[in-house]
């Protein structure tokens, strides 16, 4: 394993919509509005659920800070 993988073992963790909202301190309505507008965090649809990898959420939050 490389050093980055060791430092970021949680980055590949899959988060539910509720977990995304909790970690980003946003509401579900706001999150779904962002997805509808095409600028929400990347997600995968798995068995009818939207799941977001922790690193995808982090990337989205960083982009929001810069904007």
N, CA, C and O atoms as a printed pandas DataFrame, in Angstrom:
     atom_number atom_name residue_name chain_id  residue_number  x_coord  y_coord  z_coord
0              1         N          UNK        A               1    0.832   -1.195    0.000
1              2        CA          UNK        A               1    0.000    0.000    0.000
2              3         C          UNK        A               1    0.867    1.245    0.000
3              4         O          UNK        A               1    1.956    1.268    0.573
4              5         N          UNK        A               2    0.364    2.269   -0.650
5              6        CA          UNK        A               2    1.127    3.512   -0.637
6              7         C          UNK        A               2    0.763    4.344    0.586
7              8         O          UNK        A               2   -0.186    4.038    1.307
8              9         N          UNK        A               3    1.526    5.384    0.800
9             10        CA          UNK        A               3    1.329    6.221    1.987
10            11         C          UNK        A               3   -0.046    6.877    2.014
11            12         O          UNK        A               3   -0.678    6.965    3.067
12            13         N          UNK        A               4   -0.510    7.341    0.844
13            14        CA          UNK        A               4   -1.820    8.004    0.778
14            15         C          UNK        A               4   -2.932    7.050    1.218
15            16         O          UNK        A               4   -3.841    7.457    1.940
16            17         N          UNK        A               5   -2.870    5.800    0.797
17            18        CA          UNK        A               5   -3.887    4.820    1.176
18            19         C          UNK        A               5   -3.901    4.628    2.684
19            20         O          UNK        A               5   -4.967    4.530    3.291
20            21         N          UNK        A               6   -2.733    4.574    3.282
21            22        CA          UNK        A               6   -2.658    4.403    4.731
22            23         C          UNK        A               6   -3.229    5.601    5.464
23            24         O          UNK        A               6   -3.868    5.440    6.504
24            25         N          UNK        A               7   -3.013    6.800    4.941
25            26        CA          UNK        A               7   -3.494    8.003    5.599
26            27         C          UNK        A               7   -4.993    8.199    5.433
27            28         O          UNK        A               7   -5.626    8.900    6.224
28            29         N          UNK        A               8   -5.552    7.586    4.414
29            30        CA          UNK        A               8   -6.944    7.847    4.087
30            31         C          UNK        A               8   -7.733    6.541    3.947
31            32         O          UNK        A               8   -8.370    6.300    2.921
32            33         N          UNK        A               9   -7.688    5.718    4.964
33            34        CA          UNK        A               9   -8.360    4.424    4.899
34            35         C          UNK        A               9   -9.874    4.562    4.833
35            36         O          UNK        A               9  -10.554    3.642    4.378
36            37         N          UNK        A              10  -10.420    5.699    5.281
37            38        CA          UNK        A              10  -11.869    5.916    5.260
38            39         C          UNK        A              10  -12.358    6.484    3.930
39            40         O          UNK        A              10  -13.566    6.590    3.719
40            41         N          UNK        A              11  -11.447    6.851    3.032
41            42        CA          UNK        A              11  -11.835    7.539    1.789
42            43         C          UNK        A              11  -12.702    6.676    0.880
43            44         O          UNK        A              11  -13.513    7.209    0.123
44            45         N          UNK        A              12  -12.551    5.380    0.939
45            46        CA          UNK        A              12  -13.350    4.492    0.100
46            47         C          UNK        A              12  -14.649    4.065    0.775
47            48         O          UNK        A              12  -15.390    3.240    0.242
48            49         N          UNK        A              13  -14.919    4.621    1.933
49            50        CA          UNK        A              13  -16.140    4.304    2.670
50            51         C          UNK        A              13  -17.350    4.846    1.915
51            52         O          UNK        A              13  -17.326    5.975    1.424
52            53         N          UNK        A              14  -18.402    4.043    1.822
53            54        CA          UNK        A              14  -19.646    4.462    1.172
54            55         C          UNK        A              14  -20.567    5.079    2.216
55            56         O          UNK        A              14  -20.768    4.515    3.292
56            57         N          UNK        A              15  -21.124    6.241    1.888
57            58        CA          UNK        A              15  -22.004    6.962    2.798
58            59         C          UNK        A              15  -23.426    6.983    2.253
59            60         O          UNK        A              15  -23.636    7.104    1.046
60            61         N          UNK        A              16  -24.390    6.864    3.145
61            62        CA          UNK        A              16  -25.786    7.016    2.768
62            63         C          UNK        A              16  -26.104    8.507    2.650
63            64         O          UNK        A              16  -25.300    9.350    3.048
64            65         N          UNK        A              17  -27.261    8.824    2.112
65            66        CA          UNK        A              17  -27.691   10.217    2.001
66            67         C          UNK        A              17  -27.715   10.864    3.384
67            68         O          UNK        A              17  -27.256   11.994    3.549
68            69         N          UNK        A              18  -28.241   10.160    4.365
69            70        CA          UNK        A              18  -28.285   10.719    5.728
70            71         C          UNK        A              18  -26.885   10.991    6.272
71            72         O          UNK        A              18  -26.663   12.009    6.928
72            73         N          UNK        A              19  -25.947   10.097    6.008
73            74        CA          UNK        A              19  -24.579   10.295    6.479
74            75         C          UNK        A              19  -23.913   11.471    5.766
75            76         O          UNK        A              19  -23.174   12.237    6.384
76            77         N          UNK        A              20  -24.178   11.614    4.463
77            78        CA          UNK        A              20  -23.648   12.750    3.707
78            79         C          UNK        A              20  -24.151   14.050    4.321
79            80         O          UNK        A              20  -23.379   14.980    4.556
80            81         N          UNK        A              21  -25.439   14.100    4.574
81            82        CA          UNK        A              21  -26.032   15.304    5.159
82            83         C          UNK        A              21  -25.434   15.620    6.525
83            84         O          UNK        A              21  -25.142   16.775    6.834
84            85         N          UNK        A              22  -25.257   14.591    7.330
85            86        CA          UNK        A              22  -24.691   14.783    8.665
86            87         C          UNK        A              22  -23.260   15.298    8.578
87            88         O          UNK        A              22  -22.895   16.241    9.281
88            89         N          UNK        A              23  -22.453   14.690    7.728
89            90        CA          UNK        A              23  -21.042   15.087    7.633
90            91         C          UNK        A              23  -20.865   16.459    6.993
91            92         O          UNK        A              23  -19.949   17.199    7.351
92            93         N          UNK        A              24  -21.740   16.802    6.043
93            94        CA          UNK        A              24  -21.624   18.085    5.342
94            95         C          UNK        A              24  -22.419   19.197    6.031
95            96         O          UNK        A              24  -22.332   20.362    5.644
96            97         N          UNK        A              25  -23.187   18.829    7.049
97            98        CA          UNK        A              25  -24.031   19.797    7.774
98            99         C          UNK        A              25  -25.014   20.488    6.828
99           100         O          UNK        A              25  -25.160   21.711    6.829
100          101         N          UNK        A              26  -25.682   19.661    6.022
101          102        CA          UNK        A              26  -26.697   20.159    5.090
102          103         C          UNK        A              26  -27.950   19.307    5.223
103          104         O          UNK        A              26  -27.900   18.207    5.773
104          105         N          UNK        A              27  -29.056   19.804    4.728
105          106        CA          UNK        A              27  -30.308   19.067    4.760
106          107         C          UNK        A              27  -30.476   18.195    3.520
107          108         O          UNK        A              27  -29.840   18.425    2.491
108          109         N          UNK        A              28  -31.333   17.204    3.635
109          110        CA          UNK        A              28  -31.615   16.310    2.514
110          111         C          UNK        A              28  -32.174   17.078    1.317
111          112         O          UNK        A              28  -31.808   16.803    0.175
112          113         N          UNK        A              29  -33.062   18.040    1.580
113          114        CA          UNK        A              29  -33.660   18.816    0.493
114          115         C          UNK        A              29  -32.578   19.561   -0.278
115          116         O          UNK        A              29  -32.575   19.557   -1.509
116          117         N          UNK        A              30  -31.665   20.197    0.437
117          118        CA          UNK        A              30  -30.579   20.926   -0.214
118          119         C          UNK        A              30  -29.724   19.978   -1.060
119          120         O          UNK        A              30  -29.367   20.307   -2.191
120          121         N          UNK        A              31  -29.397   18.805   -0.516
121          122        CA          UNK        A              31  -28.576   17.835   -1.241
122          123         C          UNK        A              31  -29.262   17.404   -2.527
123          124         O          UNK        A              31  -28.635   17.384   -3.586
124          125         N          UNK        A              32  -30.531   17.062   -2.449
125          126        CA          UNK        A              32  -31.262   16.650   -3.655
126          127         C          UNK        A              32  -31.418   17.808   -4.644
127          128         O          UNK        A              32  -31.426   17.585   -5.855
128          129         N          UNK        A              33  -31.542   19.026   -4.150
129          130        CA          UNK        A              33  -31.584   20.197   -5.036
130          131         C          UNK        A              33  -30.266   20.347   -5.787
131          132         O          UNK        A              33  -30.260   20.666   -6.976
132          133         N          UNK        A              34  -29.156   20.119   -5.099
133          134        CA          UNK        A              34  -27.842   20.215   -5.740
134          135         C          UNK        A              34  -27.711   19.143   -6.823
135          136         O          UNK        A              34  -27.215   19.418   -7.915
136          137         N          UNK        A              35  -28.153   17.929   -6.520
137          138        CA          UNK        A              35  -28.101   16.864   -7.530
138          139         C          UNK        A              35  -28.981   17.217   -8.725
139          140         O          UNK        A              35  -28.579   17.004   -9.869
140          141         N          UNK        A              36  -30.169   17.752   -8.479
141          142        CA          UNK        A              36  -31.081   18.123   -9.562
142          143         C          UNK        A              36  -30.469   19.226  -10.434
143          144         O          UNK        A              36  -30.699   19.269  -11.643
144          145         N          UNK        A              37  -29.694   20.109   -9.813
145          146        CA          UNK        A              37  -29.047   21.198  -10.544
146          147         C          UNK        A              37  -27.769   20.731  -11.239
147          148         O          UNK        A              37  -27.176   21.477  -12.018
148          149         N          UNK        A              38  -27.347   19.503  -10.961
149          150        CA          UNK        A              38  -26.154   18.954  -11.596
150          151         C          UNK        A              38  -24.853   19.313  -10.913
151          152         O          UNK        A              38  -23.782   19.144  -11.496
152          153         N          UNK        A              39  -24.925   19.808   -9.678
153          154        CA          UNK        A              39  -23.683   20.166   -8.994
154          155         C          UNK        A              39  -23.580   19.600   -7.580
155          156         O          UNK        A              39  -22.944   20.197   -6.711
156          157         N          UNK        A              40  -24.195   18.469   -7.359
157          158        CA          UNK        A              40  -24.049   17.776   -6.081
158          159         C          UNK        A              40  -22.850   16.853   -6.118
159          160         O          UNK        A              40  -22.184   16.741   -7.148
160          161         N          UNK        A              41  -22.567   16.196   -5.017
161          162        CA          UNK        A              41  -21.439   15.259   -5.009
162          163         C          UNK        A              41  -21.726   14.060   -5.912
163          164         O          UNK        A              41  -22.876   13.658   -6.085
164          165         N          UNK        A              42  -20.687   13.512   -6.468
165          166        CA          UNK        A              42  -20.804   12.303   -7.279
166          167         C          UNK        A              42  -21.438   11.201   -6.429
167          168         O          UNK        A              42  -21.211   11.137   -5.220
168          169         N          UNK        A              43  -22.228   10.340   -7.058
169          170        CA          UNK        A              43  -22.864    9.246   -6.321
170          171         C          UNK        A              43  -23.017    8.031   -7.218
171          172         O          UNK        A              43  -22.896    8.123   -8.440
172          173         N          UNK        A              44  -23.282    6.895   -6.597
173          174        CA          UNK        A              44  -23.627    5.667   -7.305
174          175         C          UNK        A              44  -24.994    5.215   -6.823
175          176         O          UNK        A              44  -25.317    5.307   -5.638
176          177         N          UNK        A              45  -25.779    4.733   -7.750
177          178        CA          UNK        A              45  -27.097    4.196   -7.416
178          179         C          UNK        A              45  -26.923    2.696   -7.202
179          180         O          UNK        A              45  -26.533    1.978   -8.122
180          181         N          UNK        A              46  -27.206    2.227   -6.007
181          182        CA          UNK        A              46  -27.028    0.813   -5.669
182          183         C          UNK        A              46  -28.315    0.301   -5.043
183          184         O          UNK        A              46  -28.670    0.691   -3.930
184          185         N          UNK        A              47  -29.006   -0.566   -5.753
185          186        CA          UNK        A              47  -30.235   -1.148   -5.219
186          187         C          UNK        A              47  -31.266   -0.119   -4.815
187          188         O          UNK        A              47  -31.940   -0.291   -3.799
188          189         N          UNK        A              48  -31.406    0.942   -5.580
189          190        CA          UNK        A              48  -32.394    1.969   -5.273
190          191         C          UNK        A              48  -31.918    3.015   -4.279
191          192         O          UNK        A              48  -32.660    3.944   -3.959
192          193         N          UNK        A              49  -30.692    2.877   -3.786
193          194        CA          UNK        A              49  -30.144    3.855   -2.839
194          195         C          UNK        A              49  -29.019    4.633   -3.504
195          196         O          UNK        A              49  -28.243    4.084   -4.285
196          197         N          UNK        A              50  -28.943    5.907   -3.185
197          198        CA          UNK        A              50  -27.808    6.715   -3.610
198          199         C          UNK        A              50  -26.741    6.616   -2.541
199          200         O          UNK        A              50  -26.994    6.854   -1.360
200          201         N          UNK        A              51  -25.545    6.259   -2.975
201          202        CA          UNK        A              51  -24.408    6.172   -2.067
202          203         C          UNK        A              51  -23.290    7.059   -2.581
203          204         O          UNK        A              51  -23.052    7.143   -3.785
204          205         N          UNK        A              52  -22.612    7.714   -1.665
205          206        CA          UNK        A              52  -21.536    8.638   -1.991
206          207         C          UNK        A              52  -20.277    8.165   -1.278
207          208         O          UNK        A              52  -20.292    7.918   -0.072
208          209         N          UNK        A              53  -19.191    8.040   -2.031
209          210        CA          UNK        A              53  -17.926    7.700   -1.366
210          211         C          UNK        A              53  -17.454    8.900   -0.569
211          212         O          UNK        A              53  -17.671   10.044   -0.966
212          213         N          UNK        A              54  -16.815    8.639    0.544
213          214        CA          UNK        A              54  -16.351    9.709    1.423
214          215         C          UNK        A              54  -15.401   10.656    0.689
215          216         O          UNK        A              54  -15.446   11.865    0.913
216          217         N          UNK        A              55  -14.548   10.128   -0.176
217          218        CA          UNK        A              55  -13.627   11.009   -0.891
218          219         C          UNK        A              55  -14.357   11.859   -1.927
219          220         O          UNK        A              55  -13.937   12.985   -2.193
220          221         N          UNK        A              56  -15.441   11.350   -2.521
221          222        CA          UNK        A              56  -16.239   12.150   -3.447
222          223         C          UNK        A              56  -16.903   13.312   -2.704
223          224         O          UNK        A              56  -16.964   14.430   -3.216
224          225         N          UNK        A              57  -17.395   13.041   -1.502
225          226        CA          UNK        A              57  -17.986   14.104   -0.694
226          227         C          UNK        A              57  -16.934   15.155   -0.359
227          228         O          UNK        A              57  -17.190   16.354   -0.464
228          229         N          UNK        A              58  -15.756   14.702    0.043
229          230        CA          UNK        A              58  -14.676   15.631    0.354
230          231         C          UNK        A              58  -14.310   16.510   -0.830
231          232         O          UNK        A              58  -14.098   17.712   -0.673
232          233         N          UNK        A              59  -14.235   15.912   -2.016
233          234        CA          UNK        A              59  -13.933   16.682   -3.230
234          235         C          UNK        A              59  -15.000   17.738   -3.483
235          236         O          UNK        A              59  -14.682   18.883   -3.805
236          237         N          UNK        A              60  -16.263   17.354   -3.339
237          238        CA          UNK        A              60  -17.372   18.279   -3.568
238          239         C          UNK        A              60  -17.337   19.439   -2.576
239          240         O          UNK        A              60  -17.552   20.592   -2.948
240          241         N          UNK        A              61  -17.066   19.124   -1.326
241          242        CA          UNK        A              61  -17.007   20.167   -0.300
242          243         C          UNK        A              61  -15.850   21.132   -0.562
243          244         O          UNK        A              61  -15.993   22.339   -0.366
244          245         N          UNK        A              62  -14.715   20.609   -1.000
245          246        CA          UNK        A              62  -13.581   21.475   -1.335
246          247         C          UNK        A              62  -13.907   22.388   -2.507
247          248         O          UNK        A              62  -13.545   23.565   -2.497
248          249         N          UNK        A              63  -14.585   21.855   -3.514
249          250        CA          UNK        A              63  -14.972   22.675   -4.667
250          251         C          UNK        A              63  -15.939   23.775   -4.245
251          252         O          UNK        A              63  -15.878   24.887   -4.769
252          253         N          UNK        A              64  -16.829   23.473   -3.305
253          254        CA          UNK        A              64  -17.794   24.462   -2.829
254          255         C          UNK        A              64  -17.083   25.587   -2.069
255          256         O          UNK        A              64  -17.513   26.739   -2.124
256          257         N          UNK        A              65  -16.000   25.258   -1.362
257          258        CA          UNK        A              65  -15.230   26.268   -0.628
258          259         C          UNK        A              65  -14.551   27.233   -1.581
259          260         O          UNK        A              65  -14.483   28.433   -1.315
260          261         N          UNK        A              66  -14.050   26.714   -2.687
261          262        CA          UNK        A              66  -13.300   27.513   -3.647
262          263         C          UNK        A              66  -14.228   28.435   -4.422
263          264         O          UNK        A              66  -13.853   29.554   -4.774
264          265         N          UNK        A              67  -15.443   27.959   -4.685
265          266        CA          UNK        A              67  -16.393   28.737   -5.515
266          267         C          UNK        A              67  -16.897   29.964   -4.801
267          268         O          UNK        A              67  -17.695   30.718   -5.358
